[in-house]
C-alpha cells in the first residue's frame, strides 16, 4: 500500500488560509529548542577541551609540575584550536540569537 503525499505551492501573493501561524508560545518553544542545541554543542566542545587538560591538572584544581614543560594537546594543536574556535562560535551564536540579531 502506497501513501501519496500532495505538496502545495504557497506564494506570497495569495496567503493560504489553511496555513498555521505560530503563536508566541510556539515561537518561544522553537527559540528554546534552537538555543538548547547550540548550547549543548558548546558544552560538548568545552568537555573535549577540558578532557585535553586532564593530564595536566589533578581533581580539576591543581596544576601538575609536568605542566611546566608546556601544554601539548593529545588531539594536536590544529584540532585543539579548532575546538576553541568552535566554542567561541557557539557562544557568539547563542548570544546573537538570544538578542534577536
N, C-alpha and C positions, 0 to 999 in steps of 0.2 A: 504494500500500500504506500503510495507516494503522497506527501503533503506539499501542495503547491503554495508558494509564497508570492503574493502580489505586492509589488512596490508601487508607490505613488510619488510622482514628482511634485514637489511643493515649490512654487515660485514666490518671489517677494511681491509680485503684482497682485496676486489673489491669495490672501491668507486662508488656510484650510480651517473651517470652523470646528473640525474634529480634533485639531491639534491641541495637545495638552500644554498648558503654560505652567512652568514650575512656580509653585508657591514659595514664599520666603523661607518656609521650613525646609522645603526640598532643596533650595539653593544653598542653605546653610549646611545641610547634610552632605551635599556634593562638595562644598568647601572643606568640611571636616575630613571627608574621605581623601581628597587630594592632598591636603596638608598632612594627614596621617601617613600617607605613602612616602612623601618627601622626607618627613622627619624620621620615619623608620629606616629609610636608606641612609640618612645622616648618622643615625645611631649604629647601624651595621658598619659603616665606614669607620666611625670612631672606634668601634670594637676591634676592627682589623688593625688600626694604628696602635691601640693600647696593647694588643697582643704582641706587636713588634717590640714594645718596651719591656715586656715581662722578664726578659733575660737580664736586663739592666737594673731592675727595681724589685725589691722584696716587699711582699704584702702591700704593694701599691703605694708605699710611702718612703722607703729608704733606698737611696741610690747606692749600688754596689761599687766597691773600689775598681772593679774591672771597667766601669764606665769611663774612667779617666783615659783609657786607651782610645776612646772615641766610639761613637754610635755607628753601627753598620746594620741596617735593617736586613732581616733574613730574606725578605722578598726582593731586595735590591733597591737601590736609590730611585730608579725610574718609576717603579711601581709604588713605592712609598710616597714619592712626591705627587704622583697621580692621585693617590688616595687623599692626600692633604688637599689637593685642588678640588676633588670631588666633594669633600666635606664642606669647603668654603662655598662651592656652587649650591649644594643642598641648603645650607643655612641662608645664603643670599636669596635663593628662590623662595624659601618659606617666608622670609621677611617681606619680600616684594608682594608675594601672594596675599599675605595677611594684611598688607597695607592697601591692597586693591590696585596695585600698579601693574 
